[in-house]
Amino acid sequence: MLNVPSQSFPAPRSQQRVASGGRSKVPLKQGRSLMDWIRLTKSGKDLTGLKGRLIEVTEEELKKHNKKDDCWICIRGFVYNVSPYMEYHPGGEDELMRAAGSDGTELFDQVHRWVNYESMLKECLVGRMAIKPAVLKDYREEEKKVLNGMLPKSQVTDTLAKEGPSYPSYDWFQTNSLVTIAIYTKQKDINLDSIIVDHQDDSFRAETIIKDCLYLIHIGLSHEVQEDFSVRVVESVGKIEIVLKKKENTSWDFLGHPLENHNSLIPRKDTGTEIVKPYTPVSGSLLSEFKEPVLPNNKYIYFLIKIYHTGLFTPELDRLQIGDFVSVSSPEGNFKISKFQELEDLFLLAAGTGFTPMVKILNYALTDIPSLRKVKLMFFNKTEDDIIWRSQLEKLAFKDKRLDVEFVLSAPISEWNGKQGHISPALLSEFLKINLDKSKVLVCICGPVPFTEQGVRLLQDLNFSKNEIHSFTA
Ligand code: NAP
């Protein structure tokens, strides 16, 4: 799934533009800028004091947390511990304290409704407000309720829209807090890379790639929804479910009104959308003798990008010509080089393009960590052809005896002599065999999300501590 901002930010008539300059800011202490806050939130520090646990907060409990050093605020049903954020708040601590121990939604909306607080305060989330018993009953009833609030079919004529058994369709249903839009593509090769979802304020847009066309759902939602959403694909039946979180826990009578080209199938060449997707920069090569000549001003960034031919985004990237324009954000991530201090054993578990973060790690580890005695890479791919930089890896392992590389294939040809299968306890325990007693170890893992999640669970089962595991997630 790609998150696609469709307009310049802030949007021309957004509240942010309207309000800019009208609000008073207080001078922040040094080291308390927005970037410092983002760094703190990505540091892994426990900002809620609950060690990552989410709880249900009663009104009585909320009221108790009303001091600067213990300040909880509820916004749209979610409770945040804002004490760690106090010194970073551009509006000052006193402004935040106005909502201490209470529901600050109204105040928040008056001052800066446009702020993406869900993302800013993600690490401060304590949990949800507990639902009172009477409401709970409604919620259960709601859950069973499926509304037939389908929008009328689009009247657009310049599209390929045709009724019929193979024409895509959609439906929606709701619970007290969620709205699910189900798209029936009637295609079996649909995957997450086939869909772009974008919503801003009340405008919701989902583009699904179906062969040479895009099926467009474009709706002005009848109620506000939160910024984050999830997308699930049931490949076997070609169904896509987009789950939106309501801003207010109320029942919607209808989903919304159709916007331009809603519910239509449009030839792909006729569409143009801005797409945002994170990629890990790599080095020009793994081996020093393969390195590109030093370029003036370090003006080059290397990316290693797999083109998914049936996808929406990467074929577009593939078609870019020299001189075309791509904007690049500043880097994000929380990997710290201090993890390498006095490191002796480094294990890298990569699947597919999950190899990309390992490139710089390998370069750095083999050249800049004097204490390092062993690096082992286990690289999972479907087939031999999918192994990225195989010959460079083999040459590097030959040249530097501290490096071992093992390839594991999930769909090899019968002649393949190497390891086969998926990440598993058996593969891992053999791979990680070392004298762990006296060594400082780090295991880095990156690949498709379920691969990474399963790997982390298996590593924990093998008694690796949190500090010894670093998982990369896009
Ligand atoms: P892929 O070719 O589809 O899969 C690579 C290997 O992983 C295959 O052997 C595959 O087995 C296996 N695999 C896939 N899903 C699995 C699962 N659920 N459990 C266990 N093994 C599984 O991979 P890809 O298309 O290159 O995708 C790589 C992923 O890495 C992307 O999702 C990308 O977003 C992510 N990535 C993240 C970062 C980052 O966070 N910094 C950087 C780069 C890439 P099968 O043959 O059975 O599918």
Boltz pocket constraint, residues with backbone or C-beta under 6 A from the ligand:
constraints:
  - pocket:
      binder: B
      contacts: [[A, 280], [A, 306], [A, 351], [A, 352], [A, 353], [A, 354], [A, 355], [A, 356], [A, 357], [A, 380], [A, 381], [A, 382], [A, 386], [A, 408], [A, 409], [A, 410], [A, 411], [A, 421], [A, 422], [A, 423], [A, 446], [A, 447], [A, 448], [A, 449], [A, 450], [A, 451], [A, 454], [A, 472], [A, 473], [A, 474]]
      max_distance: 6.0
